[in-house]
Amino acid sequence: MDVVAIGDFSQYSDCESQVRIQSLQSKMDYIRAKSIAAFDVWGAWGASGARSAKSYVAKECQIPKAEAGRQLRRGHLLCHLPKFDEAWSRGEITKDHVDRIGRARNPRTENFLERDEDMLLDKAIDNTFPDFERIVDYWSQHADPDGVEEDAMEQLARRDVYLVPSVGGTYLGKMTLDTLSGAIVDGELTRIEQELFQEDWAKAEAELGRAPKVEELCRTTAQRRADALVEMATRSRTAPADGTRPAPLFTVLVGYETMHGRMCELAGGSRMVLSPGSLLPWLDQAYIERAVFTPNNRVEVSETSRFFVGATRRALEIRDRECTDPYCHEPVERCQADHIIEWSQNGPTTQDNGRLLCGFHNRLRNQRPPPDG
């Protein structure tokens, strides 16, 4: 490592080197967790006058005490997760996987975790980390349904917003919202912020006579988001008396659970897993949409046309839920419906021949190869 640290890092700029370096880092994290746990058990720290192994490591290694505590918890947790222990030692998973399993383990789930450890480890190795988090969330719903609902109720009870005047006439604020309420606020805030971004872009383009760079816009992202919040309040105050109150859309996937397992999560980019009980307060003000999944993974079909619209577009959104490129998680509202076999090659506009791709990956797919020369 000393040799690498003073070397030419351009030799590690290839894809394989990056994967290898991350694997080595994971092994190093494993060694730290296991060693601090052994250090804690054997008690060598006591002779120093420190009150705990965590305190000693935090001081002598100059790391935050909270970080030392996280390392210690991981090391002790591995005593109950022998398969995760082995996989982490090989660099096949990371500390984040261990932390996520640790949050799911409690007295009510520990027996189920012992039973399902092999399955969860396979999911950790074979899936992206966001997908693994959702798998563990759903596993928790089956292993500890009452605990999951209690957590959701506790999350709702912690909701809080305050906005107070501060020095110089400015206002300081903070908000804590449950998953569904947060998604509603964030969705509208993001929508208005995007409107303001388009305005800033058009203004800069007119002034510069060319496409601007992001740093050349008149407002930063944070400033636009602040202005979007003010705009939300302004629109609320001036809303027409006959305006329609926004309502959530619940999509009920008939047959999906039989083929794929439970799905109860937010649409869009976050895809955060919800407890079934958290939907109940919204049922009397929500729209309900039924989507029937058949064994060949079809949802519903509309008339064939040049573009994916209507029910066919909605079928792709329900099935894919995000950009289908494996390196991308752009939400459906920022994705384009793309023909797998191109329309120009007589590809039909059907869900079997359709997929969601974000603008970047759709353009990347349609780039022409460089000419031979």
C-alpha positions in Angstrom: 0.0 0.0 0.0 2.9 2.4 0.7 4.2 1.7 -2.8 0.8 2.3 -4.4 0.3 5.5 -2.4 3.4 7.2 -4.0 2.9 5.7 -7.4 1.3 6.9 -10.6 -2.5 6.5 -10.1 -3.1 6.6 -13.9 -2.1 2.9 -13.9 -5.2 2.1 -11.8 -7.6 4.1 -13.9 -9.1 1.0 -15.6 -12.3 -0.6 -14.6 -10.8 -3.8 -13.3 -8.4 -1.9 -11.0 -11.3 0.1 -9.5 -13.2 -3.1 -8.7 -10.1 -4.7 -7.2 -9.3 -1.6 -5.0 -12.9 -1.5 -3.7 -12.6 -5.2 -2.8 -9.4 -4.6 -1.0 -10.9 -1.7 0.9 -13.8 -4.0 1.9 -11.3 -6.6 3.3 -9.6 -3.8 5.2 -12.9 -2.8 6.8 -13.5 -6.4 7.7 -10.1 -6.6 9.5 -10.8 -3.4 11.4 -14.2 -4.7 12.6 -12.9 -8.1 13.6 -9.8 -6.7 15.3 -11.6 -4.0 17.3 -14.1 -6.6 18.5 -11.3 -8.9 19.7 -9.6 -5.8 21.3 -12.9 -5.2 23.1 -13.2 -8.8 24.4 -9.6 -9.2 25.5 -9.6 -5.9 27.4 -6.1 -4.6 26.6 -7.5 -1.1 26.5 -8.2 -1.2 30.2 -4.5 -0.7 31.2 -4.6 2.7 29.4 -7.2 4.1 31.7 -9.7 4.4 28.8 -13.3 3.7 29.7 -13.9 1.4 26.7 -12.3 0.0 23.6 -14.3 2.5 21.6 -12.9 5.4 23.5 -9.3 4.2 23.2 -9.5 3.6 19.5 -11.2 6.9 18.9 -8.4 8.8 20.7 -5.4 6.9 19.6 -6.5 6.5 15.9 -8.0 10.1 15.7 -11.3 8.9 14.4 -14.8 10.0 15.5 -16.1 8.0 18.5 -19.2 7.2 16.5 -17.1 5.6 13.8 -15.2 3.5 16.3 -18.6 2.4 17.7 -19.8 1.4 14.2 -16.7 -0.7 13.7 -17.2 -2.4 17.1 -20.9 -3.2 16.4 -20.0 -4.7 13.1 -17.3 -6.9 14.6 -19.7 -8.2 17.3 -22.6 -8.7 14.9 -20.5 -11.1 12.7 -20.6 -13.6 15.6 -24.2 -14.1 14.7 -23.7 -14.0 10.9 -21.1 -16.7 9.9 -21.9 -16.6 6.2 -21.7 -12.8 6.0 -18.5 -13.0 8.0 -16.9 -15.3 5.4 -18.2 -13.3 2.4 -17.0 -10.0 3.9 -13.5 -11.5 4.6 -13.3 -12.3 0.8 -14.4 -8.8 -0.2 -17.6 -10.0 -1.8 -19.8 -7.7 0.3 -19.1 -4.4 2.1 -19.6 -2.9 5.6 -22.8 -1.4 4.2 -24.4 -4.8 3.7 -23.5 -5.8 7.2 -24.9 -2.6 8.6 -28.2 -3.1 6.7 -28.5 -6.6 8.0 -27.7 -5.4 11.5 -30.6 -2.9 11.4 -32.9 -5.7 10.5 -31.7 -8.0 13.3 -33.6 -7.9 16.6 -34.9 -10.4 19.1 -38.0 -11.1 16.9 -36.1 -11.7 13.7 -32.9 -13.4 14.8 -34.2 -16.9 14.3 -35.5 -16.0 10.9 -32.2 -14.5 10.0 -30.4 -17.6 11.0 -32.7 -19.6 8.7 -32.5 -17.1 5.8 -28.8 -16.0 6.0 -27.8 -18.0 2.9 -30.6 -16.5 0.8 -29.9 -12.9 2.0 -26.2 -13.3 1.3 -26.9 -14.5 -2.2 -29.1 -11.4 -2.7 -26.3 -9.2 -1.3 -23.8 -10.6 -3.8 -26.0 -10.7 -6.9 -27.9 -7.4 -6.6 -27.1 -3.7 -6.5 -27.0 -2.2 -3.0 -30.3 -0.3 -3.4 -32.0 -3.5 -4.6 -30.5 -5.4 -1.6 -31.9 -2.8 0.8 -35.4 -3.2 -0.7 -35.1 -7.0 -0.4 -34.1 -6.7 3.3 -37.1 -4.3 3.8 -39.5 -6.9 2.4 -37.8 -9.7 4.3 -38.4 -7.7 7.5 -42.1 -7.3 6.6 -42.4 -11.1 6.6 -40.2 -11.8 9.5 -41.4 -9.0 11.8 -44.7 -7.6 10.4 -45.8 -6.1 13.7 -42.4 -4.5 14.3 -42.4 -3.0 10.8 -45.8 -1.4 11.3 -44.7 -0.1 14.7 -41.7 1.5 13.1 -43.9 3.1 10.4 -46.2 4.6 13.1 -43.2 5.8 15.1 -41.8 7.4 11.9 -45.1 9.2 11.4 -45.2 10.3 15.0 -41.8 12.0 14.6 -43.0 14.3 11.8 -42.0 17.8 12.6 -41.6 21.1 10.8 -40.3 24.4 12.2 -39.4 27.7 10.7 -38.2 30.5 12.9 -36.8 34.0 12.3 -33.1 34.4 13.0 -30.3 37.0 13.0 -30.6 39.7 10.4 -34.1 38.8 9.4 -33.3 35.4 7.8 -35.3 32.3 8.6 -34.0 29.0 9.7 -35.9 25.8 9.4 -35.9 22.0 9.4 -38.5 19.3 8.5 -38.9 15.7 9.3 -41.6 13.8 7.4 -42.7 10.2 7.0 -42.1 8.4 3.8 -45.4 9.2 2.0 -45.7 12.8 3.2 -42.0 13.4 2.3 -42.6 12.0 -1.2 -45.5 14.3 -1.8 -43.6 17.4 -0.7 -40.4 16.4 -2.5 -42.2 15.6 -5.7 -43.8 19.0 -5.9 -40.7 20.8 -4.8 -38.7 19.0 -7.4 -41.3 19.7 -10.1 -41.2 23.5 -9.4 -37.4 23.5 -9.1 -37.2 22.0 -12.6 -39.5 24.8 -13.9 -37.1 27.3 -12.4 -34.1 25.5 -13.9 -35.6 25.7 -17.4 -36.2 29.4 -16.8 -32.6 30.0 -15.7 -31.3 27.9 -18.6 -33.3 29.9 -21.2 -32.2 33.2 -19.7 -28.5 32.2 -19.7 -28.7 30.8 -23.2 -30.2 34.1 -24.5 -27.5 36.1 -22.8 -24.6 34.0 -23.8 -25.8 33.0 -27.3 -24.9 29.4 -26.6 -25.8 26.5 -24.4 -24.6 27.5 -20.9 -22.8 25.5 -18.3 -24.5 24.7 -15.0 -22.2 27.0 -13.1 -23.1 29.9 -15.5 -26.8 29.9 -14.4 -28.0 32.8 -12.2 -29.0 30.5 -9.3 -27.4 27.4 -7.7 -29.5 24.2 -7.2 -29.9 25.1 -3.5 -31.1 28.6 -4.3 -33.6 27.3 -6.9 -34.9 24.8 -4.3 -35.4 27.5 -1.8 -37.2 29.6 -4.4 -39.3 26.6 -5.3 -40.4 26.3 -1.7 -41.5 30.0 -1.7 -43.3 29.4 -5.0 -45.1 26.4 -3.5 -46.4 28.7 -0.6 -47.4 31.4 -3.1 -49.3 29.0 -5.3 -51.1 27.6 -2.3 -52.1 31.1 -1.1 -53.4 32.0 -4.6 -54.9 28.7 -5.6 -58.4 28.9 -7.1 -61.4 28.0 -4.9 -62.4 25.3 -7.3 -58.9 23.8 -7.6 -58.5 20.0 -7.3 -56.5 18.7 -4.3 -53.8 16.3 -5.5 -54.4 12.7 -4.6 -52.0 9.8 -4.5 -52.3 7.0 -7.1 -52.1 3.4 -5.7 -51.3 0.8 -8.3 -52.5 -2.7 -7.2 -50.5 -5.3 -9.1 -52.7 -8.4 -9.4 -50.7 -11.6 -9.7 -47.4 -9.8 -9.2 -46.8 -11.2 -5.7 -47.4 -14.8 -6.8 -44.6 -14.5 -9.4 -42.2 -11.9 -8.0 -43.0 -11.4 -4.3 -44.5 -8.6 -2.3 -44.2 -5.1 -3.6 -45.3 -2.1 -1.6 -43.1 0.9 -2.4 -43.0 4.5 -3.7 -43.0 5.0 -7.4 -40.2 7.1 -9.0 -36.5 7.2 -8.2 -36.5 6.5 -4.5 -38.6 3.3 -4.6 -38.6 3.3 -0.8 -40.4 0.3 0.7 -43.6 1.1 2.7 -45.4 -0.9 5.3 -48.9 -1.9 4.1 -50.4 -0.2 7.2 -48.9 3.2 6.2 -51.2 3.3 3.2 -54.5 3.0 5.1 -54.8 6.7 6.1 -54.6 7.7 2.4 -57.2 5.2 1.0 -60.2 7.6 1.2 -58.4 10.2 -0.9 -56.4 8.1 -3.3 -57.0 6.8 -6.8 -56.8 3.1 -7.3 -55.3 1.6 -10.4 -55.4 -2.1 -11.2 -52.6 -3.7 -13.2 -52.8 -7.4 -14.0 -49.5 -9.3 -14.3 -49.7 -12.5 -16.4 -47.2 -15.4 -16.3 -45.2 -14.0 -19.2 -44.7 -10.7 -17.3 -47.1 -8.7 -19.4 -49.3 -6.0 -17.8 -51.8 -4.7 -20.3 -51.8 -3.7 -24.0 -53.1 -0.9 -26.1 -53.3 -0.4 -29.9 -50.0 -0.5 -31.7 -48.7 3.0 -32.7 -45.4 4.7 -33.5 -44.9 5.9 -29.9 -45.5 4.3 -26.5 -48.5 6.2 -25.1 -51.5 5.5 -22.9 -51.8 2.0 -21.4 -48.7 0.7 -23.2 -46.5 3.4 -21.7 -48.0 2.8 -18.3 -47.4 -0.9 -18.6 -43.7 -0.2 -19.1 -43.6 2.1 -16.1 -45.2 -0.5 -13.8 -43.0 -3.3 -15.1 -39.6 -1.5 -15.3 -40.0 1.2 -12.6 -36.8 2.9 -13.6 -34.2 3.1 -16.4 -33.4 -0.4 -17.4 -29.7 0.2 -17.9 -27.9 -1.7 -15.1 -25.8 1.4 -14.1 -28.7 3.8 -13.9 -31.7 4.4 -11.5 -33.4 7.4 -13.2 -37.1 7.3 -12.2 -39.9 6.7 -14.7 -40.9 10.3 -15.0 -37.4 11.1 -16.4 -37.3 8.1 -18.8 -38.2 7.6 -22.4 -40.0 4.5 -23.8 -37.6 2.9 -26.2 -38.1 0.1 -28.9 -35.8 -2.9 -28.3 -36.0 -3.7 -31.9 -36.1 -0.3 -33.6 -39.3 0.9 -35.3 -37.3 1.4 -38.4 -36.5 -2.3 -38.3 -40.2 -3.2 -38.1 -40.1 -3.4 -34.3 -43.6 -3.3 -32.9 -44.8 -0.8 -30.3 -45.7 -3.4 -27.7 -44.6 -3.9 -24.1 -42.7 -7.0 -25.2 -40.6 -4.8 -27.5 -40.4 -1.8 -25.2 -38.3 -0.7 -22.2 -37.6 2.4 -20.2 -34.3 4.3 -20.8 -33.3 7.7 -19.5 -32.4 10.3 -22.1 -28.7 9.7 -21.7 -28.8 5.9 -22.2 -31.4 6.2 -25.0 -29.1 8.6 -26.9 -26.2 6.4 -26.1 -27.9 3.4 -27.5 -28.8 5.3 -30.7 -25.3 6.8 -31.3 -23.8 5.8 -34.6 -20.5 4.0 -34.5 -17.5 6.0 -35.8 -16.7 5.4 -39.5 -14.0 3.0 -40.5 -10.8 4.7 -41.4 
